[in-house]
Amino acid sequence: MNTKTSRAVILITGLIIGIFIVFLPYILTRSWFPNDDFLAELYITDYILKTLSPAMGLFVIYDAVKFYFK
């Protein structure tokens, strides 16, 4: 496998994993916004998870794109 093909595979894998990380909290909780039946601690945890998850997913996507064009 040459370097261009291996970089493309890493790019596609990074994009898929990054998109999965971004949408994972919404898949697990099955809601885009927090429900009102959560306890206070769970509400805060849900908010933090839904806030940090897109940032981590975008970082994975950025790293894959940066590696591809390096």
PyMOL CGO cylinders between C-alpha atoms (Angstrom):
from pymol import cmd
from pymol.cgo import CYLINDER

trace = [
    CYLINDER, 0.00, 0.00, 0.00, 1.55, 3.27, -1.03, 0.3, 1, 1, 1, 1, 1, 1,
    CYLINDER, 1.55, 3.27, -1.03, 1.63, 6.37, 1.12, 0.3, 1, 1, 1, 1, 1, 1,
    CYLINDER, 1.63, 6.37, 1.12, -1.16, 8.19, -0.74, 0.3, 1, 1, 1, 1, 1, 1,
    CYLINDER, -1.16, 8.19, -0.74, -3.55, 5.28, -0.30, 0.3, 1, 1, 1, 1, 1, 1,
    CYLINDER, -3.55, 5.28, -0.30, -2.66, 4.78, 3.36, 0.3, 1, 1, 1, 1, 1, 1,
    CYLINDER, -2.66, 4.78, 3.36, -3.17, 8.48, 4.04, 0.3, 1, 1, 1, 1, 1, 1,
    CYLINDER, -3.17, 8.48, 4.04, -6.57, 8.35, 2.33, 0.3, 1, 1, 1, 1, 1, 1,
    CYLINDER, -6.57, 8.35, 2.33, -7.58, 5.37, 4.47, 0.3, 1, 1, 1, 1, 1, 1,
    CYLINDER, -7.58, 5.37, 4.47, -6.52, 7.20, 7.63, 0.3, 1, 1, 1, 1, 1, 1,
    CYLINDER, -6.52, 7.20, 7.63, -8.41, 10.30, 6.49, 0.3, 1, 1, 1, 1, 1, 1,
    CYLINDER, -8.41, 10.30, 6.49, -11.64, 8.40, 5.84, 0.3, 1, 1, 1, 1, 1, 1,
    CYLINDER, -11.64, 8.40, 5.84, -11.32, 6.48, 9.10, 0.3, 1, 1, 1, 1, 1, 1,
    CYLINDER, -11.32, 6.48, 9.10, -10.69, 9.69, 11.02, 0.3, 1, 1, 1, 1, 1, 1,
    CYLINDER, -10.69, 9.69, 11.02, -13.71, 11.35, 9.42, 0.3, 1, 1, 1, 1, 1, 1,
    CYLINDER, -13.71, 11.35, 9.42, -15.98, 8.43, 10.28, 0.3, 1, 1, 1, 1, 1, 1,
    CYLINDER, -15.98, 8.43, 10.28, -14.73, 8.22, 13.87, 0.3, 1, 1, 1, 1, 1, 1,
    CYLINDER, -14.73, 8.22, 13.87, -14.96, 12.01, 14.30, 0.3, 1, 1, 1, 1, 1, 1,
    CYLINDER, -14.96, 12.01, 14.30, -18.54, 12.15, 13.03, 0.3, 1, 1, 1, 1, 1, 1,
    CYLINDER, -18.54, 12.15, 13.03, -19.43, 9.21, 15.28, 0.3, 1, 1, 1, 1, 1, 1,
    CYLINDER, -19.43, 9.21, 15.28, -17.94, 11.00, 18.31, 0.3, 1, 1, 1, 1, 1, 1,
    CYLINDER, -17.94, 11.00, 18.31, -19.88, 14.18, 17.51, 0.3, 1, 1, 1, 1, 1, 1,
    CYLINDER, -19.88, 14.18, 17.51, -23.23, 12.38, 17.36, 0.3, 1, 1, 1, 1, 1, 1,
    CYLINDER, -23.23, 12.38, 17.36, -22.60, 9.75, 20.06, 0.3, 1, 1, 1, 1, 1, 1,
    CYLINDER, -22.60, 9.75, 20.06, -24.31, 11.59, 22.97, 0.3, 1, 1, 1, 1, 1, 1,
    CYLINDER, -24.31, 11.59, 22.97, -27.38, 12.18, 20.85, 0.3, 1, 1, 1, 1, 1, 1,
    CYLINDER, -27.38, 12.18, 20.85, -27.48, 8.55, 19.81, 0.3, 1, 1, 1, 1, 1, 1,
    CYLINDER, -27.48, 8.55, 19.81, -27.13, 7.35, 23.40, 0.3, 1, 1, 1, 1, 1, 1,
    CYLINDER, -27.13, 7.35, 23.40, -29.67, 9.70, 24.96, 0.3, 1, 1, 1, 1, 1, 1,
    CYLINDER, -29.67, 9.70, 24.96, -32.00, 9.75, 21.92, 0.3, 1, 1, 1, 1, 1, 1,
    CYLINDER, -32.00, 9.75, 21.92, -32.61, 13.45, 22.36, 0.3, 1, 1, 1, 1, 1, 1,
    CYLINDER, -32.61, 13.45, 22.36, -31.00, 16.61, 21.01, 0.3, 1, 1, 1, 1, 1, 1,
    CYLINDER, -31.00, 16.61, 21.01, -31.83, 18.63, 24.10, 0.3, 1, 1, 1, 1, 1, 1,
    CYLINDER, -31.83, 18.63, 24.10, -31.76, 17.55, 27.74, 0.3, 1, 1, 1, 1, 1, 1,
    CYLINDER, -31.76, 17.55, 27.74, -34.98, 16.20, 29.17, 0.3, 1, 1, 1, 1, 1, 1,
    CYLINDER, -34.98, 16.20, 29.17, -36.59, 17.66, 32.28, 0.3, 1, 1, 1, 1, 1, 1,
    CYLINDER, -36.59, 17.66, 32.28, -36.75, 14.34, 34.14, 0.3, 1, 1, 1, 1, 1, 1,
    CYLINDER, -36.75, 14.34, 34.14, -33.02, 14.20, 34.88, 0.3, 1, 1, 1, 1, 1, 1,
    CYLINDER, -33.02, 14.20, 34.88, -31.58, 14.70, 38.33, 0.3, 1, 1, 1, 1, 1, 1,
    CYLINDER, -31.58, 14.70, 38.33, -29.40, 17.77, 38.73, 0.3, 1, 1, 1, 1, 1, 1,
    CYLINDER, -29.40, 17.77, 38.73, -26.11, 15.81, 38.61, 0.3, 1, 1, 1, 1, 1, 1,
    CYLINDER, -26.11, 15.81, 38.61, -27.16, 13.90, 35.51, 0.3, 1, 1, 1, 1, 1, 1,
    CYLINDER, -27.16, 13.90, 35.51, -28.32, 17.11, 33.86, 0.3, 1, 1, 1, 1, 1, 1,
    CYLINDER, -28.32, 17.11, 33.86, -24.92, 18.72, 34.38, 0.3, 1, 1, 1, 1, 1, 1,
    CYLINDER, -24.92, 18.72, 34.38, -23.13, 15.59, 33.16, 0.3, 1, 1, 1, 1, 1, 1,
    CYLINDER, -23.13, 15.59, 33.16, -25.35, 15.43, 30.09, 0.3, 1, 1, 1, 1, 1, 1,
    CYLINDER, -25.35, 15.43, 30.09, -24.67, 19.09, 29.33, 0.3, 1, 1, 1, 1, 1, 1,
    CYLINDER, -24.67, 19.09, 29.33, -20.91, 18.65, 29.67, 0.3, 1, 1, 1, 1, 1, 1,
    CYLINDER, -20.91, 18.65, 29.67, -20.93, 15.54, 27.51, 0.3, 1, 1, 1, 1, 1, 1,
    CYLINDER, -20.93, 15.54, 27.51, -23.01, 17.17, 24.80, 0.3, 1, 1, 1, 1, 1, 1,
    CYLINDER, -23.01, 17.17, 24.80, -20.75, 20.24, 24.88, 0.3, 1, 1, 1, 1, 1, 1,
    CYLINDER, -20.75, 20.24, 24.88, -17.38, 18.48, 24.79, 0.3, 1, 1, 1, 1, 1, 1,
    CYLINDER, -17.38, 18.48, 24.79, -18.28, 15.71, 22.36, 0.3, 1, 1, 1, 1, 1, 1,
    CYLINDER, -18.28, 15.71, 22.36, -18.49, 17.92, 19.23, 0.3, 1, 1, 1, 1, 1, 1,
    CYLINDER, -18.49, 17.92, 19.23, -15.18, 19.56, 20.17, 0.3, 1, 1, 1, 1, 1, 1,
    CYLINDER, -15.18, 19.56, 20.17, -13.48, 16.18, 20.51, 0.3, 1, 1, 1, 1, 1, 1,
    CYLINDER, -13.48, 16.18, 20.51, -15.00, 14.94, 17.27, 0.3, 1, 1, 1, 1, 1, 1,
    CYLINDER, -15.00, 14.94, 17.27, -13.87, 18.02, 15.39, 0.3, 1, 1, 1, 1, 1, 1,
    CYLINDER, -13.87, 18.02, 15.39, -10.38, 17.59, 16.84, 0.3, 1, 1, 1, 1, 1, 1,
    CYLINDER, -10.38, 17.59, 16.84, -10.26, 14.00, 15.51, 0.3, 1, 1, 1, 1, 1, 1,
    CYLINDER, -10.26, 14.00, 15.51, -11.42, 15.20, 12.08, 0.3, 1, 1, 1, 1, 1, 1,
    CYLINDER, -11.42, 15.20, 12.08, -8.86, 18.03, 12.12, 0.3, 1, 1, 1, 1, 1, 1,
    CYLINDER, -8.86, 18.03, 12.12, -6.07, 15.65, 13.04, 0.3, 1, 1, 1, 1, 1, 1,
    CYLINDER, -6.07, 15.65, 13.04, -7.00, 13.26, 10.22, 0.3, 1, 1, 1, 1, 1, 1,
    CYLINDER, -7.00, 13.26, 10.22, -7.10, 16.08, 7.66, 0.3, 1, 1, 1, 1, 1, 1,
    CYLINDER, -7.10, 16.08, 7.66, -3.81, 17.50, 8.96, 0.3, 1, 1, 1, 1, 1, 1,
    CYLINDER, -3.81, 17.50, 8.96, -2.15, 14.08, 8.65, 0.3, 1, 1, 1, 1, 1, 1,
    CYLINDER, -2.15, 14.08, 8.65, -3.52, 13.64, 5.11, 0.3, 1, 1, 1, 1, 1, 1,
    CYLINDER, -3.52, 13.64, 5.11, -2.07, 16.92, 3.83, 0.3, 1, 1, 1, 1, 1, 1,
    CYLINDER, -2.07, 16.92, 3.83, 1.25, 16.60, 5.70, 0.3, 1, 1, 1, 1, 1, 1,
]
cmd.load_cgo(trace, "trace")
